[in-house]
Amino acid sequence: MIDEIALKELIYKMADDLLILGHRNSEWTGLGPLLEEDIAFSSMAQDKVGQSYALYQLLHDLGENDPDTVAFMRNAEQFHNCQFVELPIGEYDFSLVRHFLYDTADALRFEMLSNSAYEPLALLAKKIKGELRYHTMHADIWIKQLGAATEDSIGRLQESLIQAFPYALGIFEPSEYEDQIKADKIFEGEEILQERWMDKISAVIGSTALALPDLGTITPVYGGRKGDHTAHLQPLLDEMSEVFKIDPTADW
Amino acid sequence: MYGGGNTFEHIKSNGLEEEDPKKLAEFEARIDRGEKIEPQDWMPQLYRKQLIRMIEQHAHSEIIGALPEGTWITRAPGFKRKLALMAKVQDEVGHAQLLYSAAETLGKSREQMIDDLISGKSKYSNIFNYPAFTWADSCFISWLVDAGAIVNQLANARGSYGPYCRALERICAEESFHLKYGHHCVIHMATGTAKQRQMMQEAIDRWWPPMMHFFGPSDKISVHTEILMRWKVKMGSNDDMRNQFLDMYVPKIWELGFTIPDPNLKKNEATGRWEYTEPDWEEFKRVINGDGPCNKERLAVRRTAEERGRWVRKALLAPKSQYVIPLA
């Protein structure tokens, strides 16, 4: 018997991450550093928002509200995304570093979930991991290229890496249901995910002129999974729901 | 979207007397036979210059046009609209990429074209100098501005320059989906709540004058472009394009129960042409020359994007010898 509360908590945090990061990445549309990157970020943003929709649909099947209501009508403290994804896009170096750190974790997460005991999630994870393959390929190429190009590009990426890292560790904020979802074989847990993530990102960063911050000296930024957010999330949600809330019962 | 209403300079001297008459005759004979001109083929200087100008304007219109619509991606109501609008605007940026590549085959680099855009030297479709205040404005753009662009682009796809025609064929295929998306949005506004209908009507009222301007000045006052028509650079007169658009879309707008803010708008059944109040061409000129509601903002946003992205482009060009390892 699967613990539904634990399962929902897991799906909510993944869905919220993807919606918020997809929304953020879409802010690059029309403003990218070159047309090809503009298009790439926009395309990945669509995938993320689409993936979040599919996850909200799973929640709907589990008795939660419909995806539009869930996405457009909640306030910041009801969101379970990590704080990392809600931070503003900043300069391209920050957005690229976030894309690399987050998507590497996400690709591993959905790989693990493709063996989940919760069949609908396993099926969806198989589909999503196929899409994420291209996201991580994109991130790796750019990190390798800009992380070993000019003094300026290396300096920018390094600074963003230092800034992003404590927030990136917040992706793996342990859930209070961690033991339950492991016991139910829904997900192997955040700790294993973080270990695998460290291996992956270390390998890519190792091939550049960049250096990863020392894990031992960093305090992860937790709280997002429990509804504790930065001041950036509520304005994002207000903007997202600006039209929807003119009349939430209207069909737009 | 978004090309259309290209502005052509008055051709003071066409320089044709300096061209090799034999080559010129062969060139014109090929165009008459409906053959496409390819990048490596001989072409008169004037043809090259006007084509660069036209394709460049079209490319600029795509990236500038992505700005007023792009601001609605983060505000689109509901998943269905959010996902569709993201995909649509992404298409438009993709069109810019295709078009810059087509123009590059004529000898002007993308960087030069973008420099000319942000310095204000090159033009883009005038309609994007107007603001998109509400969601309904973005619906108007997706449906009707794209519809206007398709009228132009379908005509231009039959033009004489191979790379441009091929880019346009692909663009038109994608545009047809934009049109469906935009129409779908407007239908929902039309059949929705009183508030939705009101928002849409207000958007139509706001956007109608720039929409009439979209196809360029009236044939009565526009510069003579016979030679460009003969060379299949320009494929139809501004008034013909405008008439085609009105014929296709005015009935559809009326069918949805909206009004159009022009009491003189009607089809003359005897001539088959639409009659309308003459658009304010002074305003058109003023806006295209930089004094519209959003000209400064659009170029400033584009300029900022170029400046913020410069380090990335520079890093991509960096030769291996510049690698610096390690950081302290």
Interface residues (C-beta under 8 A of the other chain):
Chain A: H23 S26 E27 T29 G30 L31 G32 P33 L34 L35 E36 E37 D38 I39 S42 S43 A45 Q46 V49 G50 Y53 P67 D68 A71 F72 E91 Y92 Q145 L146 A148 A149 T150 E151 D152 S153 I154 G155 R156 Q158 A209 L210 A211 L236 E239 M240 E242 V243 F244 I246 D247 A250 D251 W252
Chain B: I63 A66 L67 G70 I73 T74 R75 A76 P77 G78 F79 R81 K82 L83 M86 A87 V89 Q90 V93 G94 A96 Q97 Y100 W135 C185 H188 M189 G192 T193 K195 Q196 V301 A305 R308 G309 R310 W311 V312 R313 K314 A315 L316 A318 Q322 Y323 V324 I325 P326 L327
